[in-house]
Every structure is written in C-alpha cells, then in structure tokens.
C-alpha cells in the first residue's frame, strides 16, 4: 500500500523560497511501513531541476515523487534478491561515504566564509547567463607586471602590441590576446563578474584568477541560448547551483594550491601506465551531463576494470605522505572524478583521486562522514544502484 501526502510536496518550493523550513524527516509519501522523507525528496528534486530541460511546477513535483516511489519499490525487490551485496556496489557506497565526509569538511571548514547567494545576485547572474562576450585580455602571473601593463594601456599602448611581447602562446601573441566568446560560468568567479560588468570597449583593472592576473576588454556582446528572459523563476535552482559551484571551485583551487604541494606524492609509473591502458579500453565517452556528487562511472564499467586488474588490484599505484593508494583505491576513486578527465588525462585523474582521499581523511578525522545527511544520501544512492542491477 502506498500513500502520497501531496500538500507537503506542492508547498515545498514555495516555502523554501520564503524561508519557511519543514522538518527534513517529515513524510511526503508512505509505502507500507516505509516513507519518503521531505529531505530525500528535496535532495533528489533539486538535482532534477539542474537539468536545462526541467523546471519546477506542481505537476512535475507530483510526477517526480511518483518516480521516487516506483524506484523505491524496484529497489525493495532488489534487496530481497540480495543485489545490495554486489562487490562493485559495496565499493561504490564505501567510497561515497568517504567523499561525502570530504565534501562536508570542505563545506564546514574551507567554504564557510563564502557569502550565501541572495536574490540580487541570482538576478544579476541570470542576466549575465543570457549573454556571451567576446573578450580580449593580457595576462601575468605577477601583479606588479599586470599593473605595469595596465598603465601602458592607459597611456595609449594597444592590446596587439603588448600581446606580442607578453604571451608565449603564439596564437594569443598574434591575435592581440583574443580569448574568443566566453560565458559567465566558464570563468573564475572574480574574473567572470569583472568581465560581465564591463561595457563594450571598456578596460578592466588587473583582476586575479587562480591562474594569475588579467586585464580584460570586451569587444562585443551577443545573446546566449542558455537562459531566456522568460524562465528566471523556473531556473532559480540551476542558477544558484552555477553560482555556488563557481564560488566553491575558486576557493577550493586556492586552498589546494596551498596544501597539495606539501604532500609527498609518489607514483609507480609502470603500474600507473598499465592501469591507464585498462581505463582506455573500458571507459566510454558519453554525452549525458553528470553532476559532481553522482557516479561518473557506470557499475558495469567498474566491474570490467576490476576484472581486468584483478591480479594486481591490491598493489600500490601511488602514495602521499604515509598513505598508500592501491589500484583498487584509484579505480573506485574515479567514480567521483569527471569522466572526461579519466578518458583524456588519467594522470591528472590520479592526482585528483589523491586530493579527494586526502580531503576524505580530514572529513573522517572530524566526524563529518557520520551525520544524518550523509546517511540519507548513502541510502538514496544505494537504492538507485540496487534498482538498476
């Protein structure tokens, strides 16, 4: 027997926007003796709204809740058959707990100074996301050099002449520092805001990104198909996600640049190359967008990789400080690394796995891998994986 408590669901987004908080443990649906809690619905539904083709409406909330009920019923059948005991599934869940602990550590310790996104910022960035800008820039890793370039531009020197002496990249040196058309979410947060605040032909002062210092001039502006004027209300969740991801990426990059060089990272190059060859044979390109807290590799891909490396899964492919990273650790860590990186740059993917393991260790030491939200997310992922078996 299933029972849907729709009034709570229909009111969900309205109350969330007004600042009224329901208990995350309140039931929005009951299936026999089990329930779907508001927190579970909210978490999954917000991911649904991140896709460009999806928008919020009472009808979509009802349909989405029904899909969660159907998935839970399918998962229940899988549990009866013992599908939750699959080795790859258990390894994925174990790594997910570690990842969530690391994510919580970053949220509470590294991202705590990030200002919350308010309605004014949402509307401002929405207007930016309706545009693409043709950008020309000069760049230096040193602020003093960037300040000197700015003074020269102010005194009448051209971008073209300064680019020829500033850039080692021959393309940028020859085209006057022309970056091409860019959107707001392609740039670091500070740089993006600086670029999109400029009028055509206007020059920015040196602005810092994670790469160094940029002086920017906007050459032209055109409409972008990413968002239309009519869909601001429908896209609030997605716009907020874009803004906060951009802020977090910038802060995380700065923190990693400070912390990661202190780790004594060593790689077994021969073993790594063997594993990289296996990855090339088993990880397939896909066009479907996958968000960072969702598995980037399918269960059958991991199973294929595991089978190919079964004779040396426990061998150490890398180490940092006094911690070893086995082939098994590396492979299961790739579940949370962008698929494109695994395919095109497995060396960088290994480095990212090591970063994640380091952060996960900090999360475990601080107890962030054991709170209620972590348990809820683990439960949802396990159900999703079981019902797909």
Phi, psi and omega in degrees: 000132178237145181225125181256125180263077191294325183305323179295318182292316181299327181275353190305300185293320180301311182293324180297320181288332180275357178087006179275127186254122168277161170290130179297343182268356178295141184277133172254347175203149177234132180235097187063235179270358181260162180223160167255116184279157179302319180298321178295314179298313182302314182299312181291321183291325177296325175294320177303319183285349179285339180284136186302331183275355184255146178214163185274136172198158176304321180295319180292325177296317178298313182296322181291320177298319178299321179294325177294321177297315180298318180295322180293323177295319177295319179297321179301319177296321179295321178296320179300325180276357178078021184293341180291349182269002177303135186300314182296320178298316180296320178296320179296317180295318178300314181291330179294319177300316178298316181297315181297323176297318177295318178300317180294323177299313180299317183298318186272334186248324186258322183264006189294338181272354180291130181289138177300151179278119180259179184296324180296318179292321177303313182291321179298312181291327175304316178295324176295320184289349175277359185235157162236147184234136176274117193239137171243141182213161167241150189219143171211145176284345181251133181296322181300317180293320179297320178298321179295318178298321180297318178298318179297319177296319179296331181273000174116354176295148182267155174304318184300314183290320180288327179297323182297330181260349185263318187268134169281329176296118186294327179297310180293325179296323185271338182256014177073030177075024183284117180275336184098194182280130180230153173252164186302317187279003174271350187245160171302155188303309181297314183294320180300313180297320179297314182296317187274356171273346184280147167275162178301131180087352183276148184254135176271155166287166179304130180235139186273136167237184179290348180267332184158222185237134184240142166245126193238144169227133178271124182268328183197163179226140175219160179289142177255144179281000186298316179223145175255166181297335186276344191248027178300310182298322180288339189251011185303316182297317181291320179296317178299319178299316179298314181298310186289327175296319180296316178298312183296319180300321180293314180295318181296318180299316180295319179294317180296321179297332179277321190268315191297322179299342180280346179279138180272084185271129176231142182236134171279095191299318182295315179294319178301316181296323177299315179294320179300322178295321177295318179299318181300329182276340190243343181260119186259144176293143174224157181258351184284129179293139178233131183276156191302331181266015174249150180303131180271342177244142177283157182298323180290330176293314179298318179299319178295320178293315179304316181297320182291334184248016188302333182282344183222028181298328184270356181288154184272116179267338179198166176212156173218131187050239181254024182247134176264147174243109180280169175302319177301313179301317181298312184296311182290332175294332179293344178301335184248010179257138180312131183304321181299326179290318178300321182285314191261338183212071183298334176296315176293325177298318176299316179299321179292324176298318178297316176304313182297320180294322178297313180293321178299322177298320177296322178295319179294317179300327182269357178079014183285350181270011186230019180269175186296322181294323177298314180298320179298314182294323178296316179301315181295318180293317180300316178299318180297319181288321180296317185285348176268351184294000000 
